[in-house]
Amino acid sequence: MQQRHYTQPVSEIHLKDCETLIRLALEEDAPAGDPTSESIFSEIDRGTARAVAKESGILCGMPLVEFILEIFLQITGKTVAFRPIYRDALSFNSGDTLFELEGSYISLLRLERVILNFVQYLSGISTVTAEALKSAPDNVIVLDTRKTLPGYRKLAKYAVFCGGGSNHRIHLSDMAMIKDNHIAASGSLQNAINKILKKKPGLPIEVEVENQDQLETALENNVDVVMLDNMDHENLKHAFALIQKYENPPFIELSGSMTPKKLQEFKEYGHLGISMGYLTHTTRFLDISMDFSKIKSY
């Protein structure tokens, strides 16, 4: 099924998306250098480090490695060479070498954990996303959410994209999304819609609906997306039947504690998206290690 993205998909990462995180990571990992490595080795001790997968998965984070090395050079004046073997979004198997680094042993050891933290975390998200897609029936688009670690929003959504998933809105500015708290505070769903149409004409509108009255209001106002939140299958069937009566029905999104195991339950429904915080807020680090070569002294 063709992917649906609620915004311009995060199909690539730029330095501005992660520079703050990288500088923070380098600073917090070695605020006063690395006394262990600096005591044992000198700058003439050189070697290579191979990132080796200990399990299969989907790779994500190669641009981050380049950015880390670029910033490391700015901070320390030390150059480390990078040779990618796999590129982002490709699958790999346990035992595969994903990329190689070459430089002084002191630099390699200082960079090891910072690089692996980014690559393991983002590859974990890509891998979880790819696994969810395998569980999804053909009529379902798997969407991410804003449930991401602070500062990691673009990176996490890029990882979902690399895993084959679809990006929901990146941030609050992307679209108007009316939820239960908006409805309660504004007095009614119609009031909320009217105010958005007046102040932000042309902005895409999504409405989270919990009952038939809200759904009918959303449909009568020709909103772009309706989110059917935490509905059981009986109510979902009624909602789908009502939506299909409209000449230009909105896109349908489901949400509510969704996991890959649940996706097949929606096989008999029509074209829809399922948003899953699960993709980003339950992710574990993928098992990737750094193997160092014999030291070469010149």
N, C-alpha and C positions, 0 to 999 in steps of 0.2 A: 504494500500500500504506500502511496506517496506520503511523505512526511508532511505534517502540518506544524509550523512554527508560529507562535503568537507574536514574534518580533523577528528582527533580522537574526538568523541563527548564529550562534557563537561558533563559527566554523574555523576560526583561527585565533591565536593569542598574540598580543603585542606586549612589548616591554611595559607600557603604561598600565597594563592590566595587572601586573604582578611585581613591579619594581619595589614597592613599599614592603611587600611580604618577603621578597628575597633579601633586601637589606636588613630587615628585622631578623630573619633566620640566620644570616651570617653573623650578625652582631650578638645574638643571644647564645649562639653555639660556641663562640670563641671571643668573649669580650676582652680578654687579655692574652690572646694567642692560644696556642696548643703546646703547653710546656712538655708534655710527654713526647710528642713527635719532634719538637724543636730541640729537645735534649739528646735524643737518640740519633737523629739524622741531620745532615747538612743539606744546603740547597743543591749541591752537586750530586746528591743521591737521587737518581731518577728511576722511574718505573712506569708500568701501565696498570690500569685497573679495569676489570671487565664487569659489567653489570649482568649478572646471571639470574635467570628466572628459576625459581624453585617450585613453581606451579604454572599451569597454563593460564592465559588471560588475554586481554586486549590492551595494547600499549597506549599510554597517554603521558605526555610531559616532555617530549623531546625539545620543543622550543624553550621550555623552562631551563633545561640543562645549558643551552646556549646563553640564555640571559644570565644565569648564575655565573658562568665563566666570564662573561663580559663585565659584570659588576665586580667580581672577584679581582679581575685585572685592574679595574679602576681603583679598588681599595688597597690592594697589596703590590701592584706592579708585576705580579707573577702570571705567566701565561700557562694555560693548560689546554692541550689539544683535545678535540672532541671528534670521535668517529662514530656516527650513528649507523647501526646495522639494520634495525627495524625502524619504520616510521610510525607515527601516531595512527591509531585506528586499525593497525594490523594485529592479527592474532598470533600468539606465540605459544610454545610448549615448554614444559619444564626442561631445564638444561640448556635452553637457548641463550646465547649471548646477545643482549639487546643493544648495547653500545660499549665503546671503549674510551678511556681517557688516558692521556700520557702527559707527564709533567714531573716536577719534583715530588719526592715522597711526602714531604711536609705538606705541600699543596693538596695532593690527592687525599691524604688522611683528614685534612681540615674540611674538605669538600664532601667527603663520603656521605655523612649522615644528612647534610642539608639537601643534597641532590636526591638521595634515596627517599627522604620524607615526601618530597613533592611527587616523584615518579610513582612510588608505591601507593600513595593516597589517590592520585588521579587515575592510575591504572585500575585501582580497586573500583572506582566509580564506573569507569568504562566497561569493566568486566561484569559488574552487577547489571548494568544496563543491557548489555548484550545477552545475558542470561534471561533477563525479563522478556526481551523481544522473542526469544526462542519459545517462551511460554505463552506469548500473546497470539490469539487467533488473527486471521488476516484482516478482519474488520476493525481491529483496535490499533490506535496510535498511542505509543507510550510517551508520556510527557513528564518533564521534571517540574519542580516547584521552587519556591524561594527559601526552602528549608536547607540553608547552606551555612557553613561556618563564616562568621564575619570576615570580610576581606577576600574570601575565596569564591565569591559569586560567579564571576566570569570564568574562572578556572574550572569550577565544578560543572557549570553548564557546558563548557567546552568538552569536558570529559564525557558528559552524557551524549553530546553530539558524536564524539569519537566512537562511542559504544553503539551508535545507530539510533539513539533516541531522539526525541523532538524537544525543542526548547519552548517552555511557557514564557511568560513575560520575565524579563531579566530583573526589573525593578518596578516600583510603584508608578513610575512616570510613563511606562510603556502603554498602558491602557487603563480604562476605568473598570474596576472589578468590584461590584457591589455585593457585600457579604451581610451576614445577619446583623452584625453590629451597626453597619451603615443604615440598614432598614429600621432597626429599633430606634436609633438616635434621630433619624429624619422623620419618623412618624409613619412612613409607609414606603413600599418599594416605588410606587408611582412618584412620590415626592423626590426620592433620591434620583430617579431617572430624569425627571424634569430639570432638576438643578444641574445635572451633568450636561444635558443637552443644551442648556442655556449658557453655561460657562465654558464648556469645552466641546463645541459642535465639531463633529467629524471624528472625534476620538472613539476608537472601538470600545464597545461596552460588553462586558460579561456580567451575568447575574447568577449568583448562587441561590438556588431555589430549594425550599424544603417542603413545599406543599403545592397543591394544584392551583390555588388562587395566585400565588406568586408566579407560577409558571405561566398562567394565562396572561398576567400583566406583562411579563417579560416578552411573550410572543406578540402581544398586541402592540408593543413598542418597537418591534423589529430589531431586538438586540442581536449582537453578532454571535454570542456564545451563551448557552445556558449550562450551568454546572448543576448536576443533580447530585446533591450531597447526602451521603449516608442513607440512601433509599434502599428498601428491600426490593426483591425482584417483582413482587406484585405491583408496587407503586411505580417501579421503573417501566413496566409494561404499559401502564396507564399513561405515564408521561410520554413515552415514545409514540403511542397511538395519537395522543393529542398534538404533539409536535408535527407529526407527518400530515396533519390536516391542513397545515398552513402552506401557502404557495411557495414561499421562500423561507423554509425552516432554518433556524440557526444551527451552528455546529453544536454538537452535544458533547459535554465533558462529564465524566464521572469522577468522584473523589470519595475519600473516606477510608482510611486504614487499608489502602490497597497494597497487595503483595503479589509477586509473580504467580504464586499458587492460585490466586483468585481470578486471574485473567481469563482463563478458559470458561468461566461462568458466564461471560458476556459474548460468547461465540454466536449466539442466535440473534443478537441485536444488530442494528444497522451500523453504519459508519459512525464511529465515535472515538473520542480520546479519553484516556485514563491518566490522570495526574497522580504521580507517586512520589511522595516525600521519601519513601523507602530508598530510592536510587541514591540519595546523597546523605541522608542522616543516619543510615544504618551501615554505612560502608566500612569495611576493615581494610587495612593496608594489605596489598598483594605481597606475597613473599618473593622479594627480589633482594639479592645480596651483591656485594662488591668483592670480587676476587682480585687480589694484588699479585703482580708478577714478581719475579726475582729482581732485586734492586740492581740497577746498572749504574756503576760509578765511572765517571770520566775524569 
